[in-house]
Amino acid sequence: MKIALASDHAGFDLKNGILAYLEKRGTDCTDFGCGPGETVDYVDYGVRAMDAVLRGECDRAILFCGTGLGMAIVANKFRGIRATPCWDVNTAEVARKHNDSNCLALGGRVLILEAAIPIVVAWLELPFEGGRHERRLKKISDLERKHFKEQ
């Protein structure tokens, strides 16, 4: 599995910590920025990561900003992306099992690295349960087809 990572300045340190952790465990990652000392708009970097996922260059994405909320909003503008801001292991578990989340959004101002790592591990390792949840995801896909003509 290849993971796209991107952050703004508020998520930069957490992104780098997660990137180092993922590389240590052998996960293939691509860092779409931002760089150190930059003050940037999270939108620009979220778009880069989402484009890579939609082109099939990466399987999933982890996005970082101050709270994770802004990046999740950006990512969810893309058809087929199910971005979930998570703040603990339970929310990450539900995001994968029930929502088949393909984009995790984390907040560099609300999570420390030691709390974020178990969230990332749960999100990466848990499978989608399918079953009754498939019906709900199909409804979301139907909404996307209806309201997003092209991307």
C-alpha positions as CSV (number, residue, x, y, z in Angstrom):
1,M,0.0,0.0,0.0
2,K,1.3,3.5,-0.9
3,I,0.3,6.4,1.2
4,A,0.1,10.1,0.2
5,L,0.9,12.5,2.9
6,A,0.4,16.3,2.9
7,S,0.3,19.1,5.5
8,D,0.1,22.8,6.0
9,H,2.4,24.5,8.5
10,A,0.2,23.6,11.5
11,G,0.4,19.9,10.6
12,F,4.0,19.8,9.5
13,D,5.7,18.4,12.6
14,L,3.0,15.7,13.1
15,K,3.3,14.8,9.4
16,N,7.0,14.4,9.6
17,G,6.7,12.2,12.7
18,I,4.1,10.0,11.1
19,L,6.1,9.8,7.9
20,A,9.2,8.7,9.8
21,Y,7.1,6.1,11.6
22,L,5.6,4.8,8.4
23,E,8.9,4.6,6.6
24,K,10.4,2.7,9.6
25,R,7.7,0.1,9.4
26,G,8.3,-0.2,5.6
27,T,5.2,1.6,4.3
28,D,5.7,3.2,0.9
29,C,4.9,7.0,1.2
30,T,5.0,10.1,-0.9
31,D,5.2,13.5,0.8
32,F,3.3,16.2,-1.1
33,G,4.5,19.0,1.3
34,C,4.6,21.5,2.8
35,G,8.2,22.1,3.7
36,P,9.7,23.4,6.9
37,G,9.2,27.1,7.8
38,E,6.5,27.7,5.2
39,T,3.2,29.3,6.0
40,V,0.8,27.9,3.4
41,D,-2.8,27.3,2.6
42,Y,-3.8,23.7,3.5
43,V,-6.1,23.5,0.4
44,D,-3.1,23.6,-2.0
45,Y,-1.4,20.6,-0.4
46,G,-4.6,18.6,0.2
47,V,-5.4,18.8,-3.5
48,R,-1.9,17.5,-4.5
49,A,-2.4,14.4,-2.3
50,M,-6.0,13.8,-3.5
51,D,-4.9,14.1,-7.1
52,A,-2.3,11.3,-6.5
53,V,-5.0,9.0,-5.0
54,L,-7.4,9.7,-7.8
55,R,-4.8,9.0,-10.4
56,G,-4.0,5.7,-8.7
57,E,-0.4,6.7,-7.8
58,C,-1.3,6.3,-4.1
59,D,-3.8,4.0,-2.5
60,R,-4.8,6.2,0.5
61,A,-3.9,9.6,2.0
62,I,-3.1,11.0,5.4
63,L,-3.6,14.8,5.6
64,F,-2.5,17.1,8.4
65,C,-3.5,20.6,9.4
66,G,-4.2,22.3,12.7
67,T,-7.3,20.3,13.6
68,G,-7.7,17.9,10.6
69,L,-11.0,19.5,9.8
70,G,-9.9,21.8,7.0
71,M,-8.0,19.1,5.2
72,A,-11.0,16.7,5.5
73,I,-13.3,19.3,4.0
74,V,-10.9,19.8,1.1
75,A,-10.5,16.0,0.5
76,N,-14.2,15.4,0.6
77,K,-14.7,17.7,-2.4
78,F,-13.2,14.9,-4.5
79,R,-15.5,12.2,-5.9
80,G,-14.6,8.8,-4.4
81,I,-12.7,10.2,-1.4
82,R,-14.0,9.4,2.1
83,A,-11.9,11.6,4.3
84,T,-12.4,11.2,8.1
85,P,-10.9,13.4,10.7
86,C,-10.0,11.1,13.6
87,W,-8.9,12.0,17.1
88,D,-8.6,8.6,18.8
89,V,-8.3,4.9,17.9
90,N,-12.1,4.4,18.2
91,T,-12.9,7.0,15.5
92,A,-10.2,5.5,13.3
93,E,-11.6,2.0,13.7
94,V,-15.1,3.1,12.8
95,A,-13.8,5.2,9.9
96,R,-12.3,2.1,8.3
97,K,-14.8,-0.6,9.3
98,H,-18.0,1.3,8.6
99,N,-17.0,4.1,6.2
100,D,-14.2,2.5,4.2
101,S,-12.2,5.7,4.8
102,N,-9.5,6.2,2.2
103,C,-8.2,9.5,3.6
104,L,-7.3,10.2,7.3
105,A,-7.2,13.7,8.5
106,L,-5.2,14.5,11.7
107,G,-4.6,17.7,13.6
108,G,-1.1,18.8,14.5
109,R,-2.5,21.3,17.1
110,V,-4.7,18.7,18.8
111,L,-2.7,15.5,18.7
112,I,0.8,14.5,19.8
113,L,2.8,12.0,17.9
114,E,2.4,9.3,20.6
115,A,-1.4,9.6,20.3
116,A,-1.5,9.8,16.5
117,I,0.6,6.6,15.8
118,P,-2.1,4.2,17.2
119,I,-4.7,6.1,15.2
120,V,-2.7,5.7,12.0
121,V,-2.0,2.0,12.7
122,A,-5.7,1.2,13.3
123,W,-6.7,3.2,10.2
124,L,-4.1,1.4,8.0
125,E,-4.7,-2.1,9.3
126,L,-8.4,-2.5,9.7
127,P,-10.5,-3.7,6.8
128,F,-13.9,-2.4,5.7
129,E,-16.6,-4.6,7.1
130,G,-18.9,-4.4,4.1
131,G,-22.4,-5.7,4.7
132,R,-24.9,-3.1,5.7
133,H,-22.3,-0.4,5.3
134,E,-22.0,-1.1,1.6
135,R,-25.6,0.1,1.1
136,R,-24.7,3.4,2.8
137,L,-21.6,3.9,0.8
138,K,-23.5,3.3,-2.4
139,K,-25.9,6.1,-1.5
140,I,-22.9,8.4,-1.0
141,S,-21.5,7.3,-4.4
142,D,-24.9,8.0,-6.0
143,L,-25.0,11.5,-4.5
144,E,-21.5,12.1,-5.9
145,R,-22.5,11.0,-9.4
146,K,-25.6,13.3,-9.2
147,H,-23.9,16.4,-7.8
148,F,-20.4,16.2,-9.2
149,K,-20.6,16.1,-13.0
150,E,-16.9,16.1,-13.7
151,Q,-13.5,16.2,-11.9
